[in-house]
Amino acid sequence: MKQFFLLILISGCFVAGNGQELYVYSEPASNMPAKSVAVKLGAMYGQGVHSRRILQRYTPEIMLGLSKNWMIHSTFTFSDMHKPDFNFESARLYAKWRFFSLDEIHRHFRMAAFGAATYSRNHLDHNEINLMGDQSGLQAGLIATQLWNKLAVSGTASLNEVLDKERRKKVDPQQHVYRSLNYSLSAGFLVLPVEYTSYEQLNLNIYLEMLGSRNLGWQGSKYYIDLAPALQLIFNSNGKLNLGYRFQIAGDIYRLMDKSFYVSYEYTFFNVLKKKK
């Protein structure tokens, strides 16, 4: 199954054609439409590496397109990944500023800076830094995205700092780290429609993303690299269904899961933040 997904996605990435950059596992440098509001519900499922039980995490999210250059996300997570019972887990605030754009016909290059802050109720119990639910902390990074017709390629790099109050008590470098460099390389290709005739047409996008992390400091040698193929359907230009599978291809880091399925649905309300005359 992995090989089937990879074959489709990699072959698609070399076909020339008006592209999409609405990545499933990462953010592009482009922002959502200005003055719009989007709501999203995501779900992740996988088997624990050590517990062997099925773990689940749900992420309701609200996104605001303040302008063409600024957007913010507010995300909450609920899961049973760290405890046997299902509970509220974390809250996260994310902001992105697009500071450079070089736009041409059927192509553009854009860059953005972003920052995020997360509060998590979880305890420090493994050395994979993940500020999407697992730990409390801060994140800051840069994104660069290039679009060529139907193909969009994007790269991200960020620094992550765990600010959990427990870090003062944790001294074992084999178990607990507080800083990491995260990175991603993502490619997306627009498969359908072959030719646009209406905004109501169904869009089909395919993606392949490489997601990696390397711990800094005492655990500088600990790392992981994941691949994440995904499919995306867009309905009437404002409804988006994502289906993805993420799995580790290399690494020696202590993680809760090394493979997972992801599904999400997002709906966008356009021009709702416009000032009334």
N, C-alpha and C positions, 0 to 999 in steps of 0.2 A: 504493500500500500504506500509506504514511504517513497519507494522508487517511482511508482506511478505518478504521484503528485509532483515529485521533483522533475521528472521528464517533461510533464506538461508545462510547468512554470518556467523552467530554464529555456525550453524551446520558444516559448512565447516572448521571452525577454529580448529576443534578437529579431523580432519582426518589426519593420518600420511602420509607422502609421501615424488623434487628439487624446492625450493620455490622462490617466487618473493618478492621483497621489494621495488617496484617502486610505492610507495604510491601516492594517488591522492591528498590528502590535506596536507601532511607533507613530510619531507625529511628523508631518512634513513641515517645511519652512513656510508654506502658504497657510493662510488663516481661513476659517469658515467665513461665509458671506457676512459683510458688515450689517449691523442692526438686526441680526437674527439670533434666535434662541433654539438650542437643540437639547433634547432629552435622550438619554441612552441607558440601556440596561444590558450589562454583560454578565456572563457566567463562565466559570472555568472549572473543569473537572479533571481529576487525575488520581493515580494511586500513590500513596505515600511511599517513599523509598525505604523507610525503616518500619513504619507502622503497618504497611501493606493494606491499609484501609482506604476506601475511596474518599478523597478530600474534595471539597467544593468551596467556591468563593463567588459571591455575587457583588456587582459593582454598579449601583445606580449613580448616574452622573448628569449634571446640568452644565451646559456650555453656552457662553455668551460671546457673540461677535461684536465687540464694542466699536471697532472701525476696521478698515482694511489692514491695519498694522497691529492691532491689539485684540487679544482674545483671552478669556479666562475660563477655567474649568473648576467645578466643585464636585468632588467624588467621595462617596462613602463605600465602605466594604463591610460585608457580613460573611462569616465563614465558620467552618468547623476544622480549620487546618491546624490550629494550635491547641484546641481543646476538643474534647469529644462531643460537646454540645454546640449547637448552632447559635451564634451571637453576633452583636455589633462589634466590629473589629477596629475600624480606623476612619479618619476623615482627612481629606487631602485637598489643598488649594494649589492650582497650577496657573501660571500666566505666561503668555508668549508674545514677544515683540518682533515683528518682521522689520528689519532695519535696512535690507537691501533687496532690490528687485530689478532685474534686467529682462524686460518683456519684449518678445518679438512674435511674429506670426507663427502659430503652432509650436512655439517653444518659449521657455523662460528659465532663468536661473534666479533663485531666491535664497536668502540667508535670514536666520532668525535666532534670537537668544531666548532662553526660557529659564524659569525658576519654579520651584515647588517646595511646599512645606507639608509634612505629614505628621499627624498625631496617631499613634497606635497603642492599643491596650495590651498588645502581646508582650511576652517576656523575650529576652535575648536567649535563643537556644540553638542557633546554627550560624555559620559564617558566610551565608549568602546574603548580601545586602539588597533588600527589595523594599522600596518606599511606597509600594502600591498595596500596603496592608501589613507587612511583616514587622516593620520597625518604625519608630518615630525618627524624623530627621529632615535634612535640607538637601535639595538637589539644584544644580545650576549647570547649564550646558548650551551648546551651539548646534544648529541644524543647517545643512546646505542641501538644496533640492534642485535637480535639473530635469526639465521636461523636454522631450523630443517627440512631438506628435503624439502617438499613443503610448509611449514608454516614459515612465518617470522613475528616476533613481535618486535616492536620498541617503545621506549619511548623518549620524548623530553621535556626539560625544558629550559626556556629562560627568561631573564629580558628585559623589554622594557621601554625606556625612551623617552618621547615626548620632542622635542626641538624646538617646534614652537615658533616664536617670540611673538605670542599673549599670551603665558602663563603668562607673567608678568602682563597682564591686567586682567586675569581671577582669581577671588578670591572666587567664589561660589563653595564650595566643593560638592554641590549636582549635579552640572552640569559638572565640569571640573576636570579631574585628569591627571597626567603626568607620572605615573609609574605603571607597572603591572608585574605580574608573569604569563607567559603563559606556558601551558603544553599540551602534547598529548600522547595518547596510541593507537598504530595502529597495526592491524593484517591483514596480506595478505596471501591468499592461492591460489596456482596454480591449476586450475581445468583441463585445457587442454594445451598441449596434455598429455594424460595418459602416453605415452612413447615417448621420443625424438628420431626421426629418421633423422631430417633435420632442419637447421636453418630457412627454409622457412615455417615451420609449424605455423599455427595460434595458438597464446597463448590466453587463457582466464584466468584472475585473478579476484578474488573477494576480497573486502576489507571492513573492519569495523574500523572506527577511532573515538575515543573520543577526542574532542578538548575543552580545557577549558582555562579560564583566571580569575584571581583575581586581583583587583586593590589594590595597596599598598599606604600607607599613610593615608590621611583623609578618603578615600573611601575604606578602607581595607575590608569592609563587602560586597562590590559589586562584583558580580561574574556572570559567565555563564558557563554552560556545554552543549556542543553540541554532537550529534551523526551524523556520516556521512558514510552511506553505499555507495559503489561504485563498478562499473564494469570496467574492462580494457581489451581491445583487442590489441594485438601486432602483427603486420604484417611484415613478412620477417626480423624479429629481429631489425628493425630500425624505424618502424612506430608505433606510440602508440596513441590509442583513449581512452579517459577517460570519463566516465559518472558518476556523483555523485549527491546525494541529502543530504543537511545538514540541521539539524533542532535542535532547542533548547529543552532540556529535563529538565533543571533547571536553575534558575538564577533570579536576580533582577536588572540587569544592564540596562542602557538606551542605546538602540541600534537602528541602522537604519533598520536592517532586523533580524528576528529571524529564518528564513528558506530561503533556496535558492537552485536552481539547478545549476550545474556546468558541462561544457563540454569543453574538450580541445583536441588538436591534436599536437603531437610532432614527429619530424623527426630528426634522428641522422645520421651525416656523420662521418664515422669511419676513423681514421688515417690521417685526413687532416692536423693536426698540426705537423706531422713528419718532421724532418729536411731533406732537400734534400741532397743526397750524392754528 
